[in-house]
Amino acid sequence: MQTMNVLENKNKQYQAVGDQKRTRQEIEECVTFVRLELYNRDMPCGPKAVQDRLRSFYHVRPLPSERTIARILACHGLTHGRTGFYS
């Protein structure tokens, strides 16, 4: 009986991981990671594609808007097929 309670609690903990709120910096890191992931797989990697990927695979909460994602990508130099700032 007690073993079942422990297993149920662990299961709830794992489910809660995807629903946890993230800080602004964590969301920026998720956006840049997903953008580079999509780029490396030769998939569409615009703000809409990044938003869809964040929603369906990474369950990011709160989900940033397309415009916010575009600002993050521009800030990190990840626009127009770029993979970052060049020296």
Contacts in CASP RR format, 6 or more apart in sequence:
PFRMAT RR
TARGET T0000
AUTHOR 0000-0000-0000
METHOD contacts of the structure
MODEL  1
MQTMNVLENKNKQYQAVGDQKRTRQEIEECVTFVRLELYNRDMPCGPKAV
QDRLRSFYHVRPLPSERTIARILACHGLTHGRTGFYS
18 58 0 8 1.000
18 59 0 8 1.000
18 61 0 8 1.000
19 59 0 8 1.000
19 61 0 8 1.000
20 61 0 8 1.000
21 61 0 8 1.000
21 62 0 8 1.000
22 30 0 8 1.000
22 60 0 8 1.000
22 61 0 8 1.000
22 62 0 8 1.000
27 60 0 8 1.000
27 62 0 8 1.000
27 64 0 8 1.000
27 72 0 8 1.000
28 72 0 8 1.000
28 76 0 8 1.000
30 54 0 8 1.000
30 58 0 8 1.000
30 60 0 8 1.000
31 50 0 8 1.000
31 54 0 8 1.000
31 64 0 8 1.000
31 69 0 8 1.000
31 72 0 8 1.000
31 73 0 8 1.000
32 72 0 8 1.000
32 73 0 8 1.000
32 76 0 8 1.000
32 78 0 8 1.000
34 50 0 8 1.000
34 53 0 8 1.000
34 54 0 8 1.000
34 58 0 8 1.000
35 45 0 8 1.000
35 46 0 8 1.000
35 50 0 8 1.000
35 73 0 8 1.000
35 78 0 8 1.000
36 78 0 8 1.000
36 83 0 8 1.000
37 53 0 8 1.000
38 44 0 8 1.000
38 45 0 8 1.000
38 46 0 8 1.000
38 49 0 8 1.000
38 50 0 8 1.000
38 53 0 8 1.000
39 45 0 8 1.000
39 78 0 8 1.000
39 81 0 8 1.000
39 83 0 8 1.000
43 49 0 8 1.000
45 81 0 8 1.000
46 69 0 8 1.000
46 70 0 8 1.000
46 73 0 8 1.000
47 66 0 8 1.000
47 67 0 8 1.000
47 69 0 8 1.000
47 70 0 8 1.000
47 73 0 8 1.000
48 66 0 8 1.000
50 69 0 8 1.000
50 73 0 8 1.000
51 63 0 8 1.000
51 64 0 8 1.000
51 65 0 8 1.000
51 66 0 8 1.000
51 69 0 8 1.000
54 60 0 8 1.000
54 63 0 8 1.000
54 64 0 8 1.000
55 63 0 8 1.000
64 72 0 8 1.000
73 79 0 8 1.000
76 84 0 8 1.000
77 84 0 8 1.000
77 85 0 8 1.000
78 84 0 8 1.000
END
